């Protein structure tokens, strides 16, 4: 009989889910960010990104992103775009 913890062995053999990030555009209402995180089971994380436009060439900013599996992020992206269009009156 082994002294090893069987739970550790089983956990080590489980394949890890590949995670993706969906950047949240600056200005998205915090209420919408919270709603999407809960509704689509994604995590809100900070991510450092280099900017490449206007007079900010090469500047680094910390942006928010949703992190989760591909399927949930695709659903979250569609929902985010739909809600932002409603928000700006398009």
C-alpha positions as CSV (number, residue, x, y, z in Angstrom):
1,X,0.0,0.0,0.0
2,X,1.3,3.4,-0.9
3,X,1.5,6.5,1.4
4,X,0.7,8.7,-1.6
5,X,-2.6,10.7,-1.5
6,X,-4.9,9.2,-4.1
7,X,-6.6,12.6,-4.6
8,X,-3.3,14.2,-5.6
9,X,-2.7,11.5,-8.2
10,X,-6.2,11.8,-9.7
11,X,-5.9,15.6,-9.9
12,X,-2.5,15.4,-11.5
13,X,-3.9,13.2,-14.3
14,X,-6.9,15.4,-15.1
15,X,-6.5,17.4,-18.3
16,X,-6.5,21.2,-17.7
17,X,-9.1,23.3,-19.5
18,X,-7.6,25.7,-21.9
19,X,-8.5,29.3,-20.9
20,X,-8.8,32.3,-23.1
21,X,-9.1,36.1,-22.4
22,X,-11.7,38.5,-23.9
23,X,-10.5,42.1,-23.4
24,X,-13.2,44.4,-22.0
25,X,-13.2,47.8,-23.8
26,X,-12.6,50.8,-21.5
27,X,-15.9,52.4,-20.6
28,X,-18.0,49.3,-20.2
29,X,-20.4,49.8,-17.2
30,X,-19.3,47.9,-14.2
31,X,-22.9,46.6,-13.8
32,X,-22.6,44.9,-17.2
33,X,-19.1,43.4,-16.3
34,X,-20.6,41.9,-13.1
35,X,-23.6,40.6,-15.0
36,X,-21.6,38.9,-17.7
37,X,-19.1,37.3,-15.2
38,X,-22.0,35.7,-13.3
39,X,-24.2,34.8,-16.3
40,X,-21.4,33.1,-18.4
41,X,-19.2,31.7,-15.6
42,X,-16.1,33.7,-16.5
43,X,-13.6,35.4,-14.3
44,X,-12.7,39.1,-14.4
45,X,-8.9,39.5,-14.5
46,X,-6.4,42.3,-15.1
47,X,-4.1,42.0,-18.1
48,X,-1.2,44.3,-19.1
49,X,-1.4,45.2,-22.8
50,X,0.7,47.4,-25.0
51,X,-1.2,50.0,-26.9
52,X,-0.5,50.6,-30.6
53,X,-2.6,53.6,-31.7
54,X,-2.6,57.4,-31.7
55,X,-0.1,59.0,-29.4
56,X,0.0,56.0,-27.1
57,X,2.4,53.9,-29.3
58,X,4.0,51.3,-27.0
59,X,2.4,52.5,-23.8
60,X,1.4,49.7,-21.4
61,X,-2.0,49.8,-19.7
62,X,-3.7,47.4,-17.3
63,X,-7.0,46.4,-18.9
64,X,-9.8,44.2,-17.6
65,X,-10.6,40.9,-19.4
66,X,-13.0,38.0,-19.0
67,X,-11.1,34.7,-18.6
68,X,-12.8,31.4,-19.3
69,X,-13.3,28.5,-21.7
70,X,-13.8,29.3,-25.4
71,X,-17.5,28.5,-25.5
72,X,-18.4,30.7,-22.6
73,X,-16.3,33.6,-23.9
74,X,-17.9,33.4,-27.3
75,X,-21.4,33.6,-25.7
76,X,-20.1,36.4,-23.4
77,X,-18.7,38.3,-26.4
78,X,-22.0,38.2,-28.3
79,X,-23.9,39.3,-25.2
80,X,-21.4,42.1,-24.5
81,X,-21.7,43.5,-28.1
82,X,-25.5,43.3,-28.0
83,X,-25.7,45.1,-24.6
84,X,-23.2,47.8,-25.6
85,X,-25.2,48.5,-28.8
86,X,-28.3,48.9,-26.6
87,X,-26.4,51.1,-24.2
88,X,-25.2,53.5,-26.9
89,X,-28.5,53.5,-28.7
90,X,-27.5,51.8,-31.9
